[in-house]
């Protein structure tokens, strides 16, 4: 695959789609169906059953019963998705074996403007319980958001800026308690309409203590490597794993005949422990202001404009006992504007611009990254021609990114493009394939870091001469929805030119005692599969029994051997019984052993986990529900291979969570 061939293919889109601009007739009748729209996929309408790459949507109903935790923990278990699990206080998603800056986390389509991608002990500044829905796109499937989405996108969508008129007062409340950590959670969100004005208000509070595990904290593999006795099998508390979090916000919108516009503000304040360091706790605060608007316009080939912007001030403070160790500061803004074309004979499209300014600084003993100013400007277009039976889509994006640091200055121009073909060969079937070329600029950590990093237990040295990271990827997709069956299959392969890797040097830093790791560039290949299958075994009126299964596999190799922290295969089987007033779920999850490991990385054992839940709506008012959620019923030892703390902090043991929720 060459750049010339790829961009030539992208150019074909305009030649094919051009005649459709003047065509008023409807596309030929075929097998196109309408399903849930994926907001993050494009500024125009793309339904879940018509995407050429892998997508999952977690709705509010599922978030209510999800165990309280960080973003990565809530999403872990989706095919192709795991967690960086740095204790209950901090986790980010790992998508297809990639994490950190290669997975872009958004709030309502705008970047987080925090420092969570720099280190696994840095919490994402938005809690999943603040969301109305979360969309997960795997692979470089959304060029609208830039090359940093080289691994995937997670978009946390709240409703603080309402987009439609609300009559009266609507809202939700949720409360729960959990056994494994003596946790408590309370959340509420309200919306009220007054004429064309809509107001929103929400709040979240959760507290938890040190969680319990069925074994000693240290893994048997780490104990053996350090010449220590094998840990015992008795129940243990993971020390310093408590969490306290408070978040609250509100917004206002004006909704008129041609669109809406509004503002919101929120504040997050959390304190959590670092399980690997008994005396280390982290305090995180962020204040964020967002603006969002969408309105119709008659501007040549465009019918609509979408605007979104966010400003945030973020502070991450690491305390060593009562003393402040290191403080990480991040503030700045990001904005985007999109001009959307109307659907003309199946041809949809959009062009957009995006810009950001972020100031990063670190102060204290572990300030391994110097003060840096990051600016970026991008322009993109996405186009899709859907002729019902067949279609073609593609996009092109150009970014300029500048990092101005006390240690130096670097400028990067990134060009990314994709093209995909799809077809609906029969009723209920969708098949698609896409190729893409994505370019990512190095981060401030990869370029300028130099110092001890206790979170990763390494002395990290950046390389200010690093070039951009370029990937060439192929994705194949099959969707089927017919009768009792629904099937979602994906296969992918990615080749990296200049993959940025943190590799050991074999030398130990004499002051910190940590091994020295250097950011270097190498070639790499990642490939794998993801599958989800559902079968409705029985149905009688409101009652039904559904069987579900999912599985994933990913392999990552570099010129220096296996890539670090690649998750092992997993498979999940689930039975869901829908009664007239209750829903019961039984789930068995198997995660394989990972013994294909990088240098200085220990293998991880396999585990099998049993989960179950019961959601009851016993009253005439179906807005009231009571639920019981049981995780790790068999109290197994489970360690997340993608976690830096896998050998020091297992996943929580048996947990029973009781909750009540009300939507009105």
Secondary structure, 3 states (H helix, E strand, C coil): CCHHHHHHHHHHHHHHHHHHHHCCCCCCCCCCCCCCECCCCCCCCCEHHHCCCCEEEEEHHHHHHCCCCCHHHHHCCCCCEEECCCCCCCCCEEECCECHHHEEEEECCEECCCCCCCCCCCCCCCCHHHCCEEEEEECCCCHHHCHHHCCEEEEEECCCCCCCCCCEEEEEEEEEEECCCCEEEEEEEEEEEECCEEEEEEEEEEEECCCEECCCCCCHHHHHHCCCCCCCCCCEECCCCCEEEEEEEEEEEEEECCEEEEEEEEEEEEEEECCCCCCEEEEEEEEEEEEEEEEEEEECCEEEEEEEEEEEEEEEEEEECCEEEEEEEEEEEEEEEEEEECCECCEEEEEEEEEEEEEEEEEECCCCCCCEEEEEEEEEEEEEEECCCEEEEEEEEEEEEEEEECCEEEEEEEEEEEEEEEECCCCCEEEEEEEEEEEECCCHHHHHCEEEECCCCEEEECCCCCCCEEEEEEEEEEEEEECCEEEEEEEEEEEEEEEEEEEEEEEECCCCCCEEEEEEEEEEEEEEEEEEEEEEEEEECCEEEEEEEEEEEEEEEECCEECCCCCCCEEEEEEEEECCCEEEEEEEEEECCECCCCCCCCCECCEEEEEEEEEECCCCCCCEEEEEEEECCCCCCCCCCCCCCCCCCCCCCCEEEEEEEEEC
